[in-house]
Amino acid sequence: MSSRLCISFDFELGWGVLDTPEWKTREQLGWYKNLRTALNHLTDFLYANEIQTTWAMVSSMFVESITDLKISHLNHQYQEAVETFFTSCEYETRCALDCVELFNQRPDLIEVCSHTSTHLYPTLQSVSATEYVSDISNSILDLTTLFKRPVKSLVLPRDDSTFLKDLIKVEQLNVRVNPSIYNANQHFSRRSSTPASRIVLGQLGETYQSGSLFFNPSPGGRFNLLRKASFSLQLKSLIKKLQTTQKTYHVWLHPFNLVQSPIHMKMFMNFLGMVAEMELRGSTKTSTMREIGDIARRHMQ
């Protein structure tokens, strides 16, 4: 028996912040354009070392024309925000059709996971449960059609689980659950140990899988230096536990984090190098969210 490691990516481009000016700042910094080179480098390494990962995707990233967007289910305010973003930003900020072939090279290693259709999240004004569930259902259908493989997992935008009970009645998925990402960062900064992922099987067959470490060594903000130091301790803790325990751990990040700074990319690639070595030695095994969910269901039978 060995430990397991799930690595999930929140792949959203500018959709993740379409309702704020932040996408413009990131676009001006070249993060979305530079991301393509980083993705090529990253996937080359993942494929060469047979590392399994889960990619949570906003499905509207794969729409080229505004007339093809599925937004009729959205409230008027958010529809306007989506349309403004789509028509104002650069192609690389909103569209990832040029990345589809990259993810189709090794479907045995890449799990395609939903991150909603438009990055709708419940705390936005006037968002209803019906609207939110429709956004996720649209995403699952569109990603399944595009990638020609089943979509069985979900990462919640902003880790907001407000309408999770409504969703599970319609879609039984493997869901990554965490506190609010900002509260999670503050909470993690106060401890030097990395927790195992808590995996819970729901009544309808869904699973809930908590994260262990947000892989962002320099998130910025008032306590940046403290968070950097805390992150270093957490990463050391994780590497030790992957080699010495039989538990499951879950690391997550946004791909654009890798182009924020050369340090981010270097640290993550070094981490992946250690993971590859541990897999070769048999001390850990990388798994997708779907595989971890399937294991949990088998154990309960």
C-alpha positions as CSV (number, residue, x, y, z in Angstrom):
1,M,0.0,0.0,0.0
2,S,1.2,3.5,-0.8
3,S,-0.2,7.0,-0.5
4,R,-2.2,8.6,-3.2
5,L,-1.9,12.1,-4.7
6,C,-4.6,14.0,-6.6
7,I,-3.5,17.1,-8.5
8,S,-6.3,19.2,-9.8
9,F,-6.1,22.4,-11.9
10,D,-8.8,25.1,-12.0
11,F,-8.5,26.0,-15.7
12,E,-10.6,29.0,-16.4
13,L,-8.5,31.8,-18.1
14,G,-10.2,35.2,-17.7
15,W,-13.6,33.5,-17.0
16,G,-12.7,33.1,-13.4
17,V,-12.7,36.9,-12.8
18,L,-15.0,38.0,-15.7
19,D,-17.2,40.1,-13.3
20,T,-14.2,42.1,-12.0
21,P,-11.4,44.2,-13.6
22,E,-8.8,41.6,-12.6
23,W,-8.9,39.8,-16.0
24,K,-7.8,43.1,-17.7
25,T,-4.8,43.3,-15.3
26,R,-3.8,39.7,-15.9
27,E,-4.3,40.2,-19.7
28,Q,-2.0,43.3,-19.7
29,L,0.6,41.3,-17.8
30,G,0.5,38.7,-20.6
31,W,-0.4,35.8,-18.2
32,Y,-3.1,34.3,-20.5
33,K,-0.9,34.5,-23.7
34,N,2.2,33.1,-21.8
35,L,0.1,30.3,-20.3
36,R,0.2,28.4,-23.6
37,T,4.0,27.9,-23.4
38,A,3.7,26.9,-19.7
39,L,0.9,24.3,-20.5
40,N,3.0,22.7,-23.2
41,H,6.0,22.4,-20.9
42,L,3.8,21.1,-18.1
43,T,1.9,18.5,-20.1
44,D,5.1,17.3,-21.8
45,F,6.4,16.5,-18.3
46,L,3.1,14.9,-17.1
47,Y,2.9,12.6,-20.1
48,A,6.6,11.6,-20.1
49,N,6.3,10.6,-16.4
50,E,2.8,9.1,-16.6
51,I,1.4,11.5,-13.9
52,Q,-2.4,11.5,-13.7
53,T,-4.1,14.8,-13.2
54,T,-7.6,16.3,-13.1
55,W,-8.4,19.5,-15.1
56,A,-11.5,21.4,-14.0
57,M,-12.5,23.5,-17.1
58,V,-14.9,26.3,-17.7
59,S,-16.6,25.0,-20.8
60,S,-17.3,28.4,-22.3
61,M,-13.5,28.6,-22.9
62,F,-14.2,26.4,-25.9
63,V,-16.6,28.7,-27.6
64,E,-15.3,30.9,-30.4
65,S,-18.4,32.9,-31.3
66,I,-20.6,34.8,-28.9
67,T,-23.7,33.5,-30.6
68,D,-22.7,30.0,-29.5
69,L,-22.5,30.9,-25.8
70,K,-25.1,29.1,-23.6
71,I,-26.3,32.0,-21.4
72,S,-30.1,32.1,-21.7
73,H,-30.4,30.5,-18.3
74,L,-28.4,33.3,-16.6
75,N,-29.9,36.3,-14.9
76,H,-29.8,39.5,-17.0
77,Q,-27.0,41.1,-14.9
78,Y,-24.6,38.1,-15.3
79,Q,-25.6,37.7,-19.0
80,E,-24.4,41.3,-19.5
81,A,-21.2,40.7,-17.6
82,V,-20.4,37.6,-19.8
83,E,-21.2,39.4,-23.0
84,T,-19.0,42.4,-22.0
85,F,-16.1,40.2,-21.1
86,F,-16.4,38.1,-24.2
87,T,-16.4,41.1,-26.6
88,S,-13.8,43.1,-24.7
89,C,-11.0,40.7,-24.0
90,E,-8.3,39.2,-26.2
91,Y,-8.8,35.7,-27.7
92,E,-6.2,34.1,-25.4
93,T,-8.0,35.5,-22.4
94,R,-11.4,33.8,-23.1
95,C,-10.8,30.9,-25.5
96,A,-8.8,27.6,-25.1
97,L,-9.8,25.8,-28.3
98,D,-6.1,25.8,-29.2
99,C,-5.4,23.7,-26.1
100,V,-7.9,20.8,-26.9
101,E,-5.4,18.7,-28.8
102,L,-3.0,19.1,-25.9
103,F,-5.4,17.5,-23.5
104,N,-6.5,14.8,-25.9
105,Q,-3.0,13.4,-26.4
106,R,-3.2,11.2,-23.2
107,P,-6.8,10.8,-22.2
108,D,-5.7,8.0,-19.9
109,L,-3.8,10.6,-17.8
110,I,-6.0,13.6,-18.0
111,E,-9.4,13.7,-16.4
112,V,-11.7,16.4,-17.8
113,C,-13.7,17.9,-15.0
114,S,-16.4,20.6,-14.8
115,H,-15.7,24.0,-13.4
116,T,-19.2,25.2,-14.6
117,S,-20.0,26.8,-18.0
118,T,-19.5,30.4,-17.2
119,H,-17.8,30.4,-13.8
120,L,-21.1,31.3,-12.1
121,Y,-21.0,31.2,-8.3
122,P,-23.8,31.4,-5.8
123,T,-22.7,34.5,-3.9
124,L,-23.2,36.6,-7.0
125,Q,-26.3,38.8,-6.7
126,S,-29.6,37.2,-7.9
127,V,-28.1,33.8,-8.7
128,S,-30.7,31.0,-8.2
129,A,-30.2,27.3,-7.5
130,T,-31.8,26.5,-10.9
131,E,-29.6,28.9,-12.7
132,Y,-26.5,27.5,-11.0
133,V,-27.4,23.8,-11.6
134,S,-28.1,24.6,-15.3
135,D,-24.7,26.2,-15.7
136,I,-23.0,23.0,-14.4
137,S,-25.2,20.7,-16.4
138,N,-24.5,22.7,-19.6
139,S,-20.8,22.4,-18.8
140,I,-20.9,18.6,-18.3
141,L,-22.7,18.1,-21.6
142,D,-20.4,20.4,-23.6
143,L,-17.2,19.0,-22.2
144,T,-18.4,15.4,-22.7
145,T,-19.2,16.3,-26.4
146,L,-16.0,18.1,-27.0
147,F,-13.6,15.7,-25.4
148,K,-15.6,12.5,-26.1
149,R,-15.2,11.1,-22.6
150,P,-17.5,11.2,-19.5
151,V,-17.3,14.1,-17.1
152,K,-17.8,12.8,-13.6
153,S,-16.1,15.4,-11.4
154,L,-16.7,19.0,-10.4
155,V,-14.7,21.8,-8.9
156,L,-16.9,24.6,-7.5
157,P,-16.1,28.2,-8.5
158,R,-14.8,30.1,-5.4
159,D,-15.3,26.8,-3.5
160,D,-18.8,28.0,-2.9
161,S,-21.1,25.0,-1.9
162,T,-24.3,27.0,-1.3
163,F,-26.3,25.1,-3.9
164,L,-24.5,21.8,-3.6
165,K,-27.6,19.9,-2.3
166,D,-29.7,21.1,-5.2
167,L,-26.9,20.1,-7.7
168,I,-26.5,16.6,-6.3
169,K,-30.2,15.8,-6.9
170,V,-29.5,16.3,-10.6
171,E,-25.8,15.3,-11.0
172,Q,-24.0,12.8,-8.8
173,L,-20.4,13.8,-9.1
174,N,-17.0,13.7,-7.4
175,V,-16.8,17.2,-5.9
176,R,-13.7,19.0,-4.6
177,V,-14.8,20.8,-1.5
178,N,-13.0,23.3,0.6
179,P,-13.7,26.4,2.7
180,S,-13.6,29.7,0.8
181,I,-10.3,29.9,-1.0
182,Y,-9.4,33.1,0.8
183,N,-10.3,31.7,4.2
184,A,-8.4,28.5,3.3
185,N,-5.3,30.5,2.7
186,Q,-5.5,32.3,6.0
187,H,-6.2,29.0,7.8
188,F,-3.3,27.1,6.1
189,S,-0.9,30.0,6.9
190,R,-1.3,29.2,10.6
191,R,-0.1,25.6,10.4
192,S,3.0,23.8,9.1
193,S,1.4,20.4,8.5
194,T,-0.5,19.4,5.4
195,P,-3.8,17.5,6.1
196,A,-4.9,14.4,4.2
197,S,-7.8,14.8,1.9
198,R,-11.1,13.9,3.6
199,I,-13.1,11.7,1.2
200,V,-16.8,11.3,2.0
201,L,-19.3,9.2,0.1
202,G,-22.8,10.8,-0.2
203,Q,-26.2,9.2,0.0
204,L,-26.7,9.3,-3.8
205,G,-23.2,8.0,-4.7
206,E,-21.5,11.3,-5.0
207,T,-18.2,11.9,-3.3
208,Y,-16.8,15.0,-1.5
209,Q,-13.0,15.3,-1.6
210,S,-11.3,18.0,0.3
211,G,-8.1,19.7,-0.7
212,S,-4.8,19.5,1.2
213,L,-2.6,22.2,-0.3
214,F,-3.2,25.2,-2.6
215,F,0.0,25.3,-4.5
216,N,0.7,29.0,-4.6
217,P,3.9,29.9,-2.8
218,S,3.3,33.7,-3.1
219,P,-0.4,34.6,-3.1
220,G,0.3,38.2,-2.3
221,G,-1.5,40.3,0.3
222,R,-0.7,41.7,3.7
223,F,0.8,38.5,5.1
224,N,2.7,37.4,2.0
225,L,6.0,36.7,3.8
226,L,4.3,34.6,6.5
227,R,2.4,32.7,3.8
228,K,5.6,32.0,1.9
229,A,7.2,30.6,5.0
230,S,4.1,28.6,5.9
231,F,3.8,27.2,2.3
232,S,7.4,26.0,2.4
233,L,6.7,24.1,5.6
234,Q,3.5,22.6,4.3
235,L,5.2,21.5,1.1
236,K,7.9,19.7,3.1
237,S,5.2,18.1,5.3
238,L,3.3,16.9,2.2
239,I,6.4,15.4,0.6
240,K,7.2,13.5,3.8
241,K,3.7,12.2,4.2
242,L,3.5,11.0,0.6
243,Q,6.5,8.8,1.3
244,T,5.5,7.6,4.8
245,T,1.7,7.3,4.9
246,Q,-1.0,5.4,3.1
247,K,-3.4,8.4,3.0
248,T,-4.7,10.5,0.1
249,Y,-3.6,14.1,-0.5
250,H,-5.0,16.7,-2.9
251,V,-3.0,19.5,-4.3
252,W,-4.7,22.2,-6.4
253,L,-3.8,25.3,-8.3
254,H,-4.7,27.6,-11.2
255,P,-2.6,27.1,-14.3
256,F,-2.0,30.8,-14.6
257,N,-0.3,30.7,-11.2
258,L,2.6,29.1,-13.0
259,V,3.2,32.2,-15.2
260,Q,2.8,34.7,-12.3
261,S,6.5,34.2,-11.5
262,P,9.3,31.9,-12.7
263,I,9.6,30.9,-9.1
264,H,6.1,29.4,-9.1
265,M,6.8,27.3,-12.2
266,K,10.2,26.1,-10.9
267,M,8.8,25.1,-7.6
268,F,5.9,23.2,-9.1
269,M,8.1,21.4,-11.7
270,N,10.5,20.4,-8.9
271,F,7.6,19.1,-6.9
272,L,6.4,17.1,-9.9
273,G,9.9,15.7,-10.3
274,M,9.8,14.4,-6.8
275,V,6.3,13.0,-7.3
276,A,7.6,11.1,-10.4
277,E,10.5,9.7,-8.4
278,M,8.2,8.6,-5.6
279,E,5.9,6.9,-8.1
280,L,8.8,5.0,-9.6
281,R,9.8,3.8,-6.1
282,G,6.2,2.8,-5.3
283,S,5.8,5.1,-2.3
284,T,2.9,7.1,-3.9
285,K,0.5,6.9,-6.8
286,T,-1.1,9.8,-8.6
287,S,-4.9,9.5,-9.2
288,T,-7.7,11.5,-10.7
289,M,-10.7,12.7,-8.7
290,R,-12.8,10.2,-10.6
291,E,-10.5,7.3,-9.7
292,I,-10.5,8.3,-6.0
293,G,-14.3,8.5,-6.1
294,D,-14.6,5.1,-7.7
295,I,-12.3,3.6,-5.0
296,A,-14.5,5.2,-2.3
297,R,-17.6,3.7,-3.8
298,R,-16.0,0.2,-4.1
299,H,-15.0,0.2,-0.5
300,M,-18.6,0.9,0.6
301,Q,-20.1,-1.9,-1.4
